[in-house]
Structures are given as C-alpha cells and as structure tokens.
Amino acid sequence: MARTQRARVVEVTPAQAFELWTDVTRWPTFVDGFAHVERMSDNWPQAGAKIVWRSVPTGRGTVTEKVRESQPGARFQTDVLEERLIGTQTVDFEPAEEGGTAVVLGLDYTLVRKGPLAWLTDVLFIRRAQNDALARTLRRFGIEAAEQAAL
C-alpha cells in the first residue's frame, strides 16, 4: 500500500472547514479533476453514505467514495474506488497554533492493476501525480476557506 499526504492551514474553524470539505456543491472549486456528481446518498456526509462522481475527461474517470468515518470538525474518511486504484482518503481538521485550522489530507492506496513493473510505475508516475493532485486540492481549498472566512 502506498501513502501520500499533504497539509495546509486554512482561515476557518475546524467545524467550518469540515462543513466546506463535505459540501459537494463546492467541490468543483477545489477538488482536483472533479466534474460532477452522478449520484449521492441522502445521508451524505454521514458514515455509510456513498457518492459517485465523474472527473474531467483527462482525469480519474468514475470515482466512488463511501464514508467510513465522519466526525464534524475533526475527521472525514472515505473508502475510494476508481479505475486505477482502491484506497482510503482521510482529512483531519485540527486547530492551528496560529489560528485557523490545520487540514491534513492523506490517501493510502493500492493499484488495481498489478504487473511486474507496477511498483515502478507507482513510484515514478502515480504517487507523484497523486501527491500533486492533493497539493492542488488543498491549495484551492485554502482559497475557498479564505473566501468563506471573509463572508
């Protein structure tokens, strides 16, 4: 299993950060590669809820996320299934010393397709791409949080 993780401090409280993160109507502004929701459980973002979303044409394809853990203001964790990988995405929200919230976004994943060079493909291409996508998502999330804080 591979792991990639990124962190950023945003200008809202942990509860506000959680609310923003789980508001799928805001995902087009910050989730890297997100295009649209295909279907979503009525009880989103509670544990057990499921969302199926489609990425942009050059992205991840169809992504299914099932909520494993939902602790408002603290943690949001989903099991992720897509064409190339299965994994667990975790977002932790903690008060930052300097104010605001430290948001830590991590993805633990396993590649679906195995082969003699899968480990090399993961290290050279997929892990870097995932890490870059997490960084872009958190950067955009920081912008959304700053706009939310200004309201």
Secondary structure by P-SEA (a helix, b strand, c coil): ccccbbbbbccccaaaaaaaaaccccccccccccccccccccccccccbbbbbbcccccccbbbbbbcccccccbbbbbcccccbbbbbbbbbbbbcccccbbbbbbbbbbcccccaaaaaaaccaaaaaaaaaaaaaaaaaaaaaaaaac
